[in-house]
Structure formats: C-alpha cells, structure tokens
C-alpha cells in the first residue's frame, strides 16, 4: 500500500523561461533556487524545489511528483507498481542527485500519459523559504485534471495509487476530490469531466487569509487578470483566488482547507453540481479559467533535465 507524505512538486513546461521565472518569483511568490540549462528550480519551503519550470515549445503539465512517507517504503512501492503493470523506472544515482533527491522512481499514467514520480529524501535548504513579494506560500496543495476518461482516471487514482476520496459531485459523478492518504488535506488531486484531457489548474496553499487579500492587489497592480475570486469553495471550505500565468495556465491561491484525521475520517459527500458548490459567495469563473494547460506526454522522458 502506498502511503504519501505529500504532493511534492510539479513540472511545468513554459514558452518563455525568463518571463515565467520572473512571474513565479515576483508575482506568485516562489523563491528562486537555481537554473541548470533550460530548467529552473523554485521553492516555497525548506525543500530544494516545489516547482520546476522547463523551457519548451508549448506550455503545460509535464510531471507530478509525490514524496513517500518513509524512505523504507521505496522498494515495496516500486514492487507494487511493477505488479500493477506500470513498469516503474528507478532513476540512476546521477539523475536523482541532479534533482537533489534520494531514491526516485517514475511511471506513466496509463490513461492520461502524464509522468508521475515518487521520491524520498529531498535535499533540505539551509535557510527557510523567503518569499520575494512578502506573500507566504506553505506548500503545493493540489493538481486538477479535466478528462474525457473520468471513470478510468478515477479508478486508477483511487484503486491503484491509493488516494482517498473526500467528496464527489453529481448524480452521475462528474467531480471527485481526492487526498494522498494519509496526508490530511481535503484534496491533493481533483478530476472533472470534460471534452479533452488537460490540466485545469494547480494550487498553492498560502499561510493566512491576508495573503489572499494582498495578492488581489499584487495582481491588479501588475495587470494580471483575476480569473475567479476571492471566494469560498463548498467542498473543502477553503478561500480561493484564481489567476493565470504568462502562458494562460490557471493558478490558485488557497487558504483554510479542511483537514482529515488518518483514523475515522468523515465519509465522502455527494455534492450538488452547481455554481454554489464551486463558490459559496456567488462568484463565477472568467472565460479563461482552466482553458490552457496541455498535458505534455513525453515518452522520451528518461532524465530529469
């Protein structure tokens, strides 16, 4: 059984690395760590990185990485994924060192083709995370897919990758919010039905409600379009703010998400498919919300850089 410590980082392909690096540091609030070739490492914690940006011809999501709860679990997880027919590959020592990580494995999502990574022992930085713009991010909180293979993706994430269901939506399930058990946050993944397979958005948890309010003014002062919010999601109870990065990928700031105990958590709820479920405060998403975010399927991805 897979036990997760957390959703660790994501890899985004961007079309202008310099512009996106500036945006993710000075607007989003990530701290620059280093650049190696056409790859930039950013952090929002003591971890060496919580986001990687890669220069590419088109923008989108390339990889999602999870930290396992304990290093001692690595071999068991590798063998489990092999038994499930996912053909995991352990990175070489050199590849893992380039990522500032311990043992690391990768495999493909059999439905969407995105690369998943599981790792242990990421290098911890000597000084605490220092947000360049004064807005404090605490962690990468969740990734959301839109998919025309909803049932297959749901089955894979829940029954193969051992994610726990927090809530679902609709008579015929069209949304699902999933947590990387036993991590407590209401969801580290969510999926929704749509006409194509794509990234809907990624979210970062901020420290206080003030960070949401301050970010509204940061976005306005820098002519960055607010795609939705501030508002409050009914499923997780969190206050949110959505906006777009330079490639149009939707980002979210989230604060106040429900947390689940490992033992005896509440049962998942079936929620109404309505705008009130999306935002208790009555907001509606702008046209660009969740529109840009290709899933980058890279069959040749055998090295991290």
Helices and strands as residue ranges (DSSP letters): E 4-14, H 17-23, I 24-28, E 31-36, E 39-43, E 51-55, E 60-68, G 71-73, H 74-83, E 89-90, H 93-98, E 104-108, E 115-119, E 137-147, H 150-155, I 156-160, E 164-169, E 175-179, E 189-193, E 198-206, H 209-221, E 226-232, E 239-244, E 250-255, E 269-271, H 275-278, E 294-295
